[in-house]
Amino acid sequence: MQDTLAVVTVVVVGMMVGVEFAVAVFVNPILDRLPNDGGLAARSDGARVLGRVMPFWYIGSVVLGAVWVALAWGSDGASLVAAGTVLLVLSVVMSILLLVPINSRAATWSHEGVPADWKQQLGRWDRFHYVRVGVIVLAFVLFAVALV
């Protein structure tokens, strides 16, 4: 049971890391290079779509990590899983306090109704997102090492 949970947790968190890494390193930079602010609509739609999905993914990852910690408590690797789970909790707190407010505003933007500082707001979101990606990558590494 614990081994299966460990594998599922590593896969779920690994996929989440992959999505968030791709958004940070590839998708958003590509969208930002589109001419005539063409990426605005795509980033706004991404904020709506991922804004509905990612909370479940993040919270689900925390729950998986917490259950894994509970089952592994006292065994080798439990401290790594606990540390990874704490990092996932940190990423959720970061999301709620720093990223979600900007994301919620961006989800409502269109070319007809966009604030003058929209590029600065998205730049701020990107910087916070880079930090969050670093946090979840570290959590994933800790989980992967604990699995071995």
C-alpha positions in Angstrom: 0.0 0.0 0.0 2.7 2.5 1.0 4.8 1.7 -2.1 1.8 2.2 -4.4 1.0 5.5 -2.6 4.6 6.6 -2.9 4.6 6.0 -6.7 1.2 7.7 -7.2 2.4 10.7 -5.2 5.7 11.0 -7.2 3.8 10.7 -10.5 1.1 13.2 -9.5 3.6 15.7 -8.1 5.9 15.1 -11.1 3.2 15.8 -13.6 2.2 19.0 -11.7 5.9 20.1 -11.7 6.0 19.4 -15.5 3.0 21.6 -16.2 4.1 24.4 -14.0 7.7 24.3 -15.4 6.4 24.3 -19.0 4.2 27.3 -18.2 7.1 29.2 -16.6 9.8 28.4 -19.1 8.0 27.8 -22.4 4.4 28.8 -22.6 4.3 32.2 -21.0 7.5 33.4 -22.7 6.2 32.3 -26.1 2.8 34.0 -25.5 4.6 37.2 -24.3 6.5 37.4 -27.7 3.3 37.4 -29.8 2.9 40.6 -31.7 0.2 43.2 -30.8 -0.2 41.8 -27.3 -1.5 38.6 -28.8 -0.6 36.6 -25.7 -3.0 38.6 -23.5 -6.1 36.6 -24.5 -4.2 33.3 -24.2 -2.8 34.2 -20.7 -6.2 35.3 -19.6 -7.8 32.1 -20.8 -4.9 30.1 -19.2 -5.6 31.9 -15.9 -9.3 30.8 -16.1 -8.6 27.2 -17.1 -5.6 26.5 -14.9 -7.1 28.6 -12.1 -9.9 26.0 -11.9 -7.7 22.9 -12.2 -4.6 23.7 -10.3 -6.1 24.2 -6.8 -7.3 20.6 -6.8 -3.9 19.4 -8.1 -2.0 21.3 -5.4 -4.2 20.3 -2.6 -4.4 16.7 -3.8 -0.6 16.6 -3.9 -0.4 17.9 -0.3 -3.0 15.3 0.8 -1.0 12.5 -0.9 2.2 13.7 0.7 0.5 13.9 4.1 -0.9 10.4 3.8 2.5 9.1 2.7 4.2 10.7 5.7 1.6 9.2 8.1 2.2 5.7 6.6 5.9 6.0 6.5 6.4 7.7 9.9 9.4 6.3 11.6 10.9 4.6 8.6 13.7 5.6 6.3 12.8 8.4 4.0 9.9 9.7 6.1 11.8 12.9 6.9 12.3 13.5 3.2 8.6 13.0 2.5 7.7 15.3 5.4 10.0 18.0 4.1 8.6 17.6 0.6 5.0 17.9 2.0 5.9 21.0 3.9 7.3 22.5 0.7 4.0 21.7 -1.1 2.1 23.4 1.8 4.4 26.4 1.3 3.6 26.4 -2.4 -0.1 26.5 -1.6 0.3 29.4 0.8 2.4 31.2 -1.8 -0.3 30.6 -4.4 -3.1 31.9 -2.2 -1.2 35.0 -0.9 0.8 36.0 -4.0 -0.3 34.3 -7.2 -4.1 33.8 -7.0 -4.9 37.5 -6.6 -3.1 38.4 -9.8 -4.4 35.3 -11.6 -8.0 36.2 -10.6 -7.6 39.7 -12.1 -5.9 38.3 -15.2 -8.7 35.9 -15.8 -11.1 38.8 -16.4 -8.9 40.7 -18.9 -9.5 41.2 -22.6 -8.2 43.6 -25.1 -11.2 45.8 -24.4 -10.8 45.9 -20.7 -7.2 45.6 -19.5 -5.5 47.8 -16.8 -2.7 50.0 -17.9 -0.2 48.0 -15.8 -1.2 44.6 -17.0 2.3 43.7 -18.3 3.8 44.6 -14.9 1.2 42.5 -13.1 1.9 39.5 -15.3 5.6 40.1 -14.8 5.1 40.0 -11.1 3.0 36.8 -11.4 5.8 35.3 -13.4 8.5 36.1 -10.8 6.4 34.6 -8.0 5.7 31.6 -10.2 9.4 31.0 -10.8 9.9 30.8 -7.1 6.9 28.5 -6.7 8.2 26.2 -9.4 11.6 26.0 -7.6 9.7 25.1 -4.4 7.7 22.3 -6.0 10.7 21.0 -8.0 12.5 20.6 -4.6 9.5 18.9 -3.2 9.4 16.5 -6.1 13.1 15.7 -5.8 12.6 15.0 -2.1 9.7 12.6 -2.9 11.7 10.9 -5.7 14.7 10.4 -3.4 12.5 9.0 -0.6 11.0 6.6 -3.1 14.3 5.1 -4.0 
